[in-house]
Amino acid sequence: MSNCSEEFPYTSILYPELDNNTSVIVIGVLALILLVLTLVIYAEELWFMCRVNSLTPNRNLVIFILTLFPVLSLCCVIGLLVPRSTILMEFITSTLRGISILVYLMILIGYFDNEDKLLVEMSDSPFSFRSPPCCCCCICIHGSPITRKTLRIIKVLCIQLAAIRPFTMLILVLLWVDNKYELTDTMSTSNPGTFFQFINIASLLLAMWGAIAMTTATEKRLPESRIRAKFLSVQLTMVFSDAQKALLTLLASRDVIACVDTRGPLVQAYRYHYALLVLETFLLSLLARYAYRFQDPPYQYDELGKEKNCSRDGSVNAEYR
């Protein structure tokens, strides 16, 4: 392999180059330590969810969100140790991140037990799509009570990300296998990855738009459920994974990141990205632990929904007096 190559190196080429590089070895050891700590945190969270908080209705969904962080950290470490596996690690992590937004939305709905009770509980609360990242400046969008149609739109916005992300990444993996695509290819009209990148960005922005609007509308109804922290743990995972990678690859394309031995600027950008992401994932796992690892307050929304429904019928309402 030539110097400054934009192909991910084989381990037989990478490891001899790193034998005398103390800084890279230290970073690798720190990444492994952070991975172990993230796995320990995850194991303790699983014990808590299965033994202490086993009756929560959102338990399986919460476990899925908590699984995101150790899997992301593990994939980053594998990408550092075996660079040729990078595109497979991107496929796994992109799929999990895409599904996590939908799972978060299902957790929000689960706090109200189901969609019908959510609509009853939120019937007197304003809801607006005037929120980032798409329509935060659209003054023509006014608030109105959430309806079944509105809730369906939000679900579609989140579901499309969970469907589009795995599909586009699968196509890129197939193109990579056929030697027609590399993660380090520069953005151009001849690069198929450019087209799918724009699709993924648009899909992510739409999903975040729906999730932010729903979070803003429901967090006042769930003051003790740490909804904002729950959402931030998922949102920041998206930001660090996508925005950070885009920034580093942009710097590499402008030769701000220098090549090292056989590893070109874009290959180095991915290595820096994975090393930073291991640290960021560890910190986000602590945030997720705070957001999800606690006994949820008693669910009183069933009774509130009954009272609101029953108040429309005097004979039934009399049973609750």
N, C-alpha and C positions, 0 to 999 in steps of 0.2 A: 504494500500500500504506500502511495506517495505521500510526501509531507503536505500538510494542510488539506488533506482530503475531506470532502463533505460526505463521505460514507462513514457510517458508524463502524468503529473498528471491532475486530474479533478479539476475544479475551487473550488469545495467543499473541496478539500484537500490543494490546493495551497494557497488560500487566508488566511486561519487561520495561516499558517506558515509565512506569510508576514506581519501580523498585527503589529508586533513590530520591523520590519526590516526597519529602517529609510532610509538607503541607497537605497534599492530596490524601496521604495515608491518615493523617489526623482527622481530616474532614470525613473520610470514610468511616473511621472508628466512631466519631461523634454521631454520624447518621445511623449507625447500627445501634448505638446506645439509645438514641431518641426513638428508634423503631421498637426496641424492647420496652421502653417506658410507655409508649403508646399502646402496645399489646397488653401490658400489665393493667393500664387504666381500663382498657376494653374488657379484660377478664373480670375485673372488679365490678364494672357496670353490669355485665351479664349476670354475675352472682346476685347483685342487688335486684335486678329486674325479675329474676326467676325465683328468688327466695323471699325477698322482702316486699316487693311491689308487684307481685304476680297477678293481682286481680285488676290492674289497670286495663281498660278496654283497648288502649293503644299500644300494648306491650310489644307485639310483633313488629308494628310499624316503627316504634322507637328503636328497637334492636336493629332494624335495617339501617336507620340513620346513623346509629352509633358504629355500625360495622363499616361505614364509609371511610372512617378515618384510619383505622389500622390497615385496611386494604389499600388505600391510597398511599400510605407511608411505605408499605411493603413493596408495592409496584415501583415506587420511586427508587428504593434501594436496589431492587432487581435491575432497574434501568441503569443505575450507576455501575453495578457490578458486571452486568452483561449488556453492553450498549446495543447489540444487535437485536435485543428484545424490545427496544423502545416502542416500536409501532404497536406491538401486541399489548404492552402496558398502557399505551394511550387508548387502545380500544376498550380495555377493561375499565379503566378509570373514567373515561368519557361516558360509557354506558351507565355506570353507577351514579355519576353526578347527574346525568339526565333524568334518571328515575327518581333521584332523591327529592327533586322539586315536587313531583307528583305525590310522593309519600308524605312530604311535609303538609301538602294540602289535605290529604286524607286524615292526617293527625288533627288538623284544625277542625275538620268536620266531625271527627270522632269525639271531640270535647263536647259537642252538642248531641251526641249519640247517633244522629243521622241527619240527612239533608232536610227532611221535613221540620224537625225540631230547630235546626239552625235557621230556617226561613221564618219560623214563628218567633224565635228569640230576637232575630235581627230586623223584625218588621218595622220597628220604630227607630232604627238607627240609620243614619245617612251612609250611603255607599257611593263611591265615585271612582272612575277609572283615571281621574286626573292625578296621576302618580308617576314617579320615575320608573323605568328609564325612557318611556315612550311619550307620555302625554303630561308631564309635570307642568308645562307652560301653556296648556290648552285651556284658556279661560272659558271657552264655549261649552266645556263639559261640566255639567252640574250634578250635584249629589241627589240621590233618590234611594228609597228603600231597596234592599237587595231582593231580587225576584228569582224564580226558578230559571228563567232565561239567562239572567246575569250569572248565576252560579254555573250554568251549563257552559257559558262562554269561558269562565275562569278554568273550568276543568279541561276544556278543549285546549286552552293555551298551555296548560301544564302537560297534558297528554301528548301533544305534538312534539314537545322536546324529548320525552321519554321514547318516542317512536323514531324521530328523525336522527337523533344522535347515534344510536347503535347502527342504523341503516347506512348513514354516510360513512361512519368509521369502518363498517364491514366492507363497503365498496373500496375504500382506500387500502385496506389490508389486502384485498384481492388484487388491486392494481400493483401493490408493492410485491406480492408474490410473483406477479407476471413481469416484474422488473420495469414497470411503466410509471412508477411513482416512488419518491423518497420524501421523508419528512423534511429533509434539508433542502428540497428544491425551492428555488426562489419563486415568489409570486409573479405569475404572468398568465396571459391568456392561453398559452400552450400547456400550462401546468393544471391538470385536472383537480389537484388539491385546492387551488385558489377558488374554484367554483363552490366546492363543498364547504370551504372555510366560511365563505359569506353566508351560505345557507345555515350553518351552525350558529354563526353570530346572530343572525336575524331570529332564529328559533329560540336562542337563549334569551334575547332581549324581550321577546313576547312572553315567554314563560315567567321571567322575573317580573314583568309588568303585572301579570295576573296575580302572582304570589304576593307582591308588595301591596297591591290594592286590597287583597283579602286579609292580609296581616293588619293593615291599618284599620280596616273595618271591624275586626274581631278582637283586637288586643284589649280594648276597653271593657269588653264583656268578660274577659278572662284575665283579670288583674293579677291573680296569684299563680298563673301557669307559666310565667316567664316566656311568653310568646315571642317577644322581640329577640331574646337571646337564642331561642330555638331557630328563628329564621336567620339570624346573623351567622350562626354556625354553618348553615347550608350555603347562604349567600356568599360569605367570604371564601368558602371552598371553591366556588365558581370563579370568583374574582382572582384569587391567587393562582388557580390552575390555568385559566384562559388569558386574563389580562397580563399577568406576569410573563407567561410564555411568549405572548405577542410582542411585549416590550423588549425582551431579551433577543428574540429573533430579529427584531427591527435593528437593534444595536449591532448585532452580528452582521447583518446585511450592509451596514454602514461602516464596517471594519472597526467599530469601537471595541469589540471583543476580538482579541488577537488569537491566531491559531497557535496550538502547542503540539509540537512534534507532528504526528500524523493526523491529529485532530484539528479540523478546520473550524472557523469561527462559529458556524451554525451548530456543529456537533458540540463545541464547548458551551454554547448557549443552552442547549438541552441539559448538559451536565450541571451547569450552574442552577438552572431551573429546578432540577430534581433535588439538588442539595438544599436549596432554599425551601422547597416544598416539604421536605421531611421535617424541618424545623417548624414551618407554619402549620403543618398538619398536627404536630404535637401540641402546639398552642391552641389550635381549634378544637382538639379533643378535650382539652381542659374546659374550654367554653361550652362544648356540648355536654360535658359531665355536669357542669353547673345547670345547664338548661333542661336536661332530661333526667338526671339521676336524683330524683326526689319523689316523695309520695305526693301525688296530686291531691289538691283539696277536694272535699266531697263534691260530687256532681249534683248540683241543685237545678240544673236546667230542665230536667224532666218535669219537676213540679211546676216550674215557671211556665213551661209550655202547656201543661195541663190547665193551669189557672187561666192562661190566655185563651185557650181553646174553649174551656168550659164556660168562661164568662159570656160567650156568645149564646149560651143556652141556659136559661135561668133554672130549669128543672135539674139539669146536671150539676150546675154550679152550686146548688143547694147542698149537695153531698159533701162539699169541702168547707162548709161554714161551721 
